[in-house]
Amino acid sequence: MSTLFQPIDVGQLHLDNRIVIAPMCQYSAEQGCMTDWHLIHLGQLALSGAGLLTIEATAVVPEGRITYGDVGLWDDATEAAMARVLAGIRRWSRMPIAIQLSHAGRKASTEVPWQGGAQIAPDAANGWRTEAPSALPFADGQAAPTALDRAGLDRIRDAFTDAARRAARLGIDAVQLHGAHGYLLHQFLSPLANQRTDEYGGSLENRMRFPLEVFDAVRAAFPADHPVTMRVSGTDWVEGGWEVEQTIAFAQALEARGCVAIHVSSGGLHPDQQIPVGPSYQVPLARQVKQSVSIPVVAVGLITEFEQAEAIVATGDADMIALARTILYDPRWPWHAAAALGAQVKAPDQYLRSQPRQFKHLFG
């Protein structure tokens, strides 16, 4: 029996298999509102046979967007646009849907990737002044962010809470908080971005304080029987930055507060990062976190091959694997993995006749 295709419970949410579709920004929203692109994009992935579909990084305030094309969930208009997309998906798919709530911090106000991705100046079209734990730009030559004061911290925490309530109204099955890739919550965690001298900076306990406050607020606002999880960067890949031992301490603190899964990625915090990119390069980080907590751990990063994914979960390096660019390239990756591993996967009735004769038991 394939371990990858064994069911798993994340809190009280039941998943048919261990394949998670990672949140992938599409930079195709209009004033934070989802468009037909999101219906097409998420709709095809909802027919893939994966265990869970995660909506891309969704900004909780307009200035928390990475780009002007990011999805948001901060007002009635953005909620209504998302409701329309979700209604279209749910008519044809029963796949559980999670949402990643995010604030980009000092990495906000940038151009879309296919236009170069550079930071847009605060006074330029499609740009705005960013905000962060400290007034430190992400890279030389960029505009410095505004250091958040107490009122700013409260405003952002409350925005996460409001977005979680909106997600609950939309019937979303789970919330993931984005604490990775150099965005705001990660910026508080890393000493390379957080040089505050108040109770939110300095020691590890202090640097974890605001991300944990946000988690607690979201956990209290989202239905108790629905999971709240966190995505983390296991390391900054920069000397003197956030590292896996601190990630473990953070994961243990999250678990104690009711977090029911940890998704382990890495990097994104500092332009000097030296990432040893290769197949499964982040799996050792997931393995170390998994050895230190009792909640499910998700591994991600250059997982492309069926046997590779099977080995990650079968050997206990992680409980689940997440696919991003891999499943953009091959939206039927779970079908093909199930065929290769002798497992079964769910497929829409409209597609049942596509089952190859040599895999006549593929569609369960």
Disulfide bonds with the S-S distance in Angstrom:
none
